[in-house]
């Protein structure tokens, strides 16, 4: 991941956190529904890793949101 894009990864991750918490799920629950490891969900939420489109679409499916919702890059700070 290029450091110049880190803020975008972090914003994406914060959107995942927002929609996960809206469903009142733990990271473990989201990980189980998305069929990934909990540590991967944590890394996504912290903006430490990139996400494949396959996983983006799976997250959208289980969180019941549109991809544009996860890519709405708000300034969360």
PyMOL commands that place a pseudoatom at each C-alpha (Angstrom):
pseudoatom trace, name=CA, resn=UNK, resi=1, chain=A, elem=C, hetatm=0, pos=[0.000, 0.000, 0.000]
pseudoatom trace, name=CA, resn=UNK, resi=2, chain=A, elem=C, hetatm=0, pos=[1.308, 3.428, -0.890]
pseudoatom trace, name=CA, resn=UNK, resi=3, chain=A, elem=C, hetatm=0, pos=[1.464, 5.744, 2.105]
pseudoatom trace, name=CA, resn=UNK, resi=4, chain=A, elem=C, hetatm=0, pos=[-0.001, 8.573, 0.048]
pseudoatom trace, name=CA, resn=UNK, resi=5, chain=A, elem=C, hetatm=0, pos=[-3.300, 6.635, 0.001]
pseudoatom trace, name=CA, resn=UNK, resi=6, chain=A, elem=C, hetatm=0, pos=[-3.281, 5.652, 3.683]
pseudoatom trace, name=CA, resn=UNK, resi=7, chain=A, elem=C, hetatm=0, pos=[-6.008, 8.174, 4.577]
pseudoatom trace, name=CA, resn=UNK, resi=8, chain=A, elem=C, hetatm=0, pos=[-8.323, 6.543, 2.029]
pseudoatom trace, name=CA, resn=UNK, resi=9, chain=A, elem=C, hetatm=0, pos=[-7.729, 3.082, 3.466]
pseudoatom trace, name=CA, resn=UNK, resi=10, chain=A, elem=C, hetatm=0, pos=[-8.380, 4.459, 6.941]
pseudoatom trace, name=CA, resn=UNK, resi=11, chain=A, elem=C, hetatm=0, pos=[-11.605, 6.147, 5.848]
pseudoatom trace, name=CA, resn=UNK, resi=12, chain=A, elem=C, hetatm=0, pos=[-12.782, 2.932, 4.168]
pseudoatom trace, name=CA, resn=UNK, resi=13, chain=A, elem=C, hetatm=0, pos=[-11.978, 1.063, 7.384]
pseudoatom trace, name=CA, resn=UNK, resi=14, chain=A, elem=C, hetatm=0, pos=[-13.917, 3.523, 9.503]
pseudoatom trace, name=CA, resn=UNK, resi=15, chain=A, elem=C, hetatm=0, pos=[-16.929, 3.007, 7.248]
pseudoatom trace, name=CA, resn=UNK, resi=16, chain=A, elem=C, hetatm=0, pos=[-16.656, -0.743, 7.833]
pseudoatom trace, name=CA, resn=UNK, resi=17, chain=A, elem=C, hetatm=0, pos=[-16.533, -0.064, 11.592]
pseudoatom trace, name=CA, resn=UNK, resi=18, chain=A, elem=C, hetatm=0, pos=[-19.572, 2.216, 11.353]
pseudoatom trace, name=CA, resn=UNK, resi=19, chain=A, elem=C, hetatm=0, pos=[-21.745, -0.297, 9.503]
pseudoatom trace, name=CA, resn=UNK, resi=20, chain=A, elem=C, hetatm=0, pos=[-20.518, -3.217, 11.641]
pseudoatom trace, name=CA, resn=UNK, resi=21, chain=A, elem=C, hetatm=0, pos=[-21.403, -1.363, 14.829]
pseudoatom trace, name=CA, resn=UNK, resi=22, chain=A, elem=C, hetatm=0, pos=[-24.738, -0.315, 13.349]
pseudoatom trace, name=CA, resn=UNK, resi=23, chain=A, elem=C, hetatm=0, pos=[-25.537, -4.033, 13.217]
pseudoatom trace, name=CA, resn=UNK, resi=24, chain=A, elem=C, hetatm=0, pos=[-24.143, -4.431, 16.757]
pseudoatom trace, name=CA, resn=UNK, resi=25, chain=A, elem=C, hetatm=0, pos=[-21.668, -7.046, 15.588]
pseudoatom trace, name=CA, resn=UNK, resi=26, chain=A, elem=C, hetatm=0, pos=[-18.235, -7.770, 16.947]
pseudoatom trace, name=CA, resn=UNK, resi=27, chain=A, elem=C, hetatm=0, pos=[-15.258, -8.057, 14.629]
pseudoatom trace, name=CA, resn=UNK, resi=28, chain=A, elem=C, hetatm=0, pos=[-15.476, -11.813, 15.132]
pseudoatom trace, name=CA, resn=UNK, resi=29, chain=A, elem=C, hetatm=0, pos=[-19.093, -11.909, 13.989]
pseudoatom trace, name=CA, resn=UNK, resi=30, chain=A, elem=C, hetatm=0, pos=[-18.341, -9.861, 10.867]
pseudoatom trace, name=CA, resn=UNK, resi=31, chain=A, elem=C, hetatm=0, pos=[-15.346, -12.072, 10.153]
pseudoatom trace, name=CA, resn=UNK, resi=32, chain=A, elem=C, hetatm=0, pos=[-17.496, -15.197, 10.395]
pseudoatom trace, name=CA, resn=UNK, resi=33, chain=A, elem=C, hetatm=0, pos=[-20.192, -13.780, 8.113]
pseudoatom trace, name=CA, resn=UNK, resi=34, chain=A, elem=C, hetatm=0, pos=[-17.596, -12.580, 5.591]
pseudoatom trace, name=CA, resn=UNK, resi=35, chain=A, elem=C, hetatm=0, pos=[-15.605, -15.832, 5.850]
pseudoatom trace, name=CA, resn=UNK, resi=36, chain=A, elem=C, hetatm=0, pos=[-12.298, -14.150, 6.767]
pseudoatom trace, name=CA, resn=UNK, resi=37, chain=A, elem=C, hetatm=0, pos=[-10.105, -14.099, 9.855]
pseudoatom trace, name=CA, resn=UNK, resi=38, chain=A, elem=C, hetatm=0, pos=[-10.911, -11.625, 12.617]
pseudoatom trace, name=CA, resn=UNK, resi=39, chain=A, elem=C, hetatm=0, pos=[-7.408, -10.177, 12.394]
pseudoatom trace, name=CA, resn=UNK, resi=40, chain=A, elem=C, hetatm=0, pos=[-8.074, -9.343, 8.734]
pseudoatom trace, name=CA, resn=UNK, resi=41, chain=A, elem=C, hetatm=0, pos=[-11.212, -7.413, 9.702]
pseudoatom trace, name=CA, resn=UNK, resi=42, chain=A, elem=C, hetatm=0, pos=[-9.154, -5.561, 12.305]
pseudoatom trace, name=CA, resn=UNK, resi=43, chain=A, elem=C, hetatm=0, pos=[-6.485, -4.684, 9.739]
pseudoatom trace, name=CA, resn=UNK, resi=44, chain=A, elem=C, hetatm=0, pos=[-9.160, -3.444, 7.304]
pseudoatom trace, name=CA, resn=UNK, resi=45, chain=A, elem=C, hetatm=0, pos=[-10.811, -1.319, 9.968]
pseudoatom trace, name=CA, resn=UNK, resi=46, chain=A, elem=C, hetatm=0, pos=[-7.457, 0.213, 10.904]
pseudoatom trace, name=CA, resn=UNK, resi=47, chain=A, elem=C, hetatm=0, pos=[-6.649, 0.938, 7.268]
pseudoatom trace, name=CA, resn=UNK, resi=48, chain=A, elem=C, hetatm=0, pos=[-3.568, -1.276, 7.322]
pseudoatom trace, name=CA, resn=UNK, resi=49, chain=A, elem=C, hetatm=0, pos=[-4.428, -3.493, 4.336]
pseudoatom trace, name=CA, resn=UNK, resi=50, chain=A, elem=C, hetatm=0, pos=[-6.035, -3.214, 0.948]
pseudoatom trace, name=CA, resn=UNK, resi=51, chain=A, elem=C, hetatm=0, pos=[-9.228, -5.110, 0.185]
pseudoatom trace, name=CA, resn=UNK, resi=52, chain=A, elem=C, hetatm=0, pos=[-10.070, -7.120, -2.917]
pseudoatom trace, name=CA, resn=UNK, resi=53, chain=A, elem=C, hetatm=0, pos=[-13.264, -6.310, -4.756]
pseudoatom trace, name=CA, resn=UNK, resi=54, chain=A, elem=C, hetatm=0, pos=[-14.508, -9.806, -3.912]
pseudoatom trace, name=CA, resn=UNK, resi=55, chain=A, elem=C, hetatm=0, pos=[-14.205, -9.000, -0.214]
pseudoatom trace, name=CA, resn=UNK, resi=56, chain=A, elem=C, hetatm=0, pos=[-15.715, -5.535, -0.697]
pseudoatom trace, name=CA, resn=UNK, resi=57, chain=A, elem=C, hetatm=0, pos=[-18.760, -7.117, -2.310]
pseudoatom trace, name=CA, resn=UNK, resi=58, chain=A, elem=C, hetatm=0, pos=[-18.981, -9.784, 0.419]
pseudoatom trace, name=CA, resn=UNK, resi=59, chain=A, elem=C, hetatm=0, pos=[-18.782, -7.108, 3.128]
pseudoatom trace, name=CA, resn=UNK, resi=60, chain=A, elem=C, hetatm=0, pos=[-21.519, -5.160, 1.381]
pseudoatom trace, name=CA, resn=UNK, resi=61, chain=A, elem=C, hetatm=0, pos=[-23.660, -8.275, 1.187]
pseudoatom trace, name=CA, resn=UNK, resi=62, chain=A, elem=C, hetatm=0, pos=[-23.368, -9.145, 4.873]
pseudoatom trace, name=CA, resn=UNK, resi=63, chain=A, elem=C, hetatm=0, pos=[-23.547, -5.537, 6.095]
pseudoatom trace, name=CA, resn=UNK, resi=64, chain=A, elem=C, hetatm=0, pos=[-26.482, -4.883, 3.751]
pseudoatom trace, name=CA, resn=UNK, resi=65, chain=A, elem=C, hetatm=0, pos=[-24.968, -1.741, 2.223]
pseudoatom trace, name=CA, resn=UNK, resi=66, chain=A, elem=C, hetatm=0, pos=[-23.982, -0.608, -1.253]
pseudoatom trace, name=CA, resn=UNK, resi=67, chain=A, elem=C, hetatm=0, pos=[-20.300, -0.415, -2.259]
pseudoatom trace, name=CA, resn=UNK, resi=68, chain=A, elem=C, hetatm=0, pos=[-20.639, 3.360, -2.506]
pseudoatom trace, name=CA, resn=UNK, resi=69, chain=A, elem=C, hetatm=0, pos=[-21.431, 3.404, 1.218]
pseudoatom trace, name=CA, resn=UNK, resi=70, chain=A, elem=C, hetatm=0, pos=[-18.067, 1.858, 2.073]
pseudoatom trace, name=CA, resn=UNK, resi=71, chain=A, elem=C, hetatm=0, pos=[-16.273, 4.130, -0.375]
pseudoatom trace, name=CA, resn=UNK, resi=72, chain=A, elem=C, hetatm=0, pos=[-17.900, 7.329, 0.916]
pseudoatom trace, name=CA, resn=UNK, resi=73, chain=A, elem=C, hetatm=0, pos=[-14.571, 8.724, 2.073]
pseudoatom trace, name=CA, resn=UNK, resi=74, chain=A, elem=C, hetatm=0, pos=[-15.653, 11.040, 4.865]
pseudoatom trace, name=CA, resn=UNK, resi=75, chain=A, elem=C, hetatm=0, pos=[-13.177, 12.914, 6.979]
pseudoatom trace, name=CA, resn=UNK, resi=76, chain=A, elem=C, hetatm=0, pos=[-13.925, 11.002, 10.191]
pseudoatom trace, name=CA, resn=UNK, resi=77, chain=A, elem=C, hetatm=0, pos=[-11.444, 12.915, 12.331]
for i in range(1, 77): cmd.bond("trace and resi %d" % i, "trace and resi %d" % (i + 1))
show_as sticks, trace
zoom trace
